[in-house]
Amino acid sequence: MKKLSENQKEFVKTLVMLISIVLIFFTLNHTMFLLTNTPSESMLDTLQVGDKVYGNRLAYLKEEPERGDIIIFHPPDEPEKFYIKRLIGLPGEKVVIDDAKIYINDSEVPLEEDYLYEEWTEDNDDMEYQVPESCYFM
């Protein structure tokens, strides 16, 4: 059996290392992390259209999502897509949009949303949602 030259050995080592890196990246990307891009203007000014965003698939294993978290998810009516949205309402809460402001559970004080890119319009007034258990309002 013919022995490999030093150059061939180095080539094999480099090839094995590159394949290992690709496999590790692929495994992490499909088990722990999610790489997606911002598809629309809905998250301006926090995220720009086309921004690459890494999500942590394990983030909520030990703790529940909190209001204000930015979450990557599949919308129920388009499971092949990813949405990136900010969490507004928690399970069981009442969310009211009135006078271009959001109120949680009949609070007198509107939700502070200093991260918004533009002002809400009147088209978003007079809406009321009861967030079902095990669901979130984004």
Residue pairs with C-beta under 8 A, 6 or more apart in sequence:
4 12
29 35
31 57
32 56
32 57
32 58
33 54
33 55
33 56
33 57
34 54
34 55
34 56
34 57
34 72
34 82
35 52
35 53
35 54
35 55
36 52
36 53
36 55
36 72
36 82
36 84
37 50
37 51
37 52
37 53
38 47
38 48
38 49
38 50
38 51
38 53
38 84
39 49
39 81
39 82
39 83
39 84
40 49
41 49
41 117
42 84
42 85
43 70
43 84
43 85
43 86
44 117
44 118
45 115
45 116
45 117
46 70
46 86
46 115
47 53
47 70
47 84
53 72
53 84
55 71
55 72
65 71
65 87
65 90
65 136
66 87
67 87
67 88
67 89
67 90
67 104
67 111
68 86
68 87
69 86
69 87
70 84
70 85
70 86
70 87
71 84
71 85
71 86
71 87
71 136
71 138
72 82
72 83
72 84
73 82
73 83
73 85
73 138
74 80
74 81
74 82
74 83
75 81
75 83
83 138
85 138
86 115
86 138
87 136
87 137
87 138
88 95
88 102
88 111
88 137
88 138
89 95
89 104
89 129
89 131
89 136
89 137
90 131
90 136
90 137
91 131
91 132
91 133
91 134
91 135
91 136
92 131
92 132
92 133
93 104
93 105
93 130
93 131
93 137
94 104
94 105
94 106
94 128
94 129
94 130
94 131
95 102
95 103
95 104
95 128
95 129
95 130
95 131
95 137
96 102
96 103
96 104
96 106
96 127
96 128
96 129
97 103
97 120
97 124
97 125
97 126
97 127
97 128
98 125
98 126
98 127
99 125
100 119
100 120
100 121
100 122
100 124
100 125
101 110
101 111
101 120
102 110
102 111
102 113
103 109
103 110
103 111
104 111
129 137
131 137
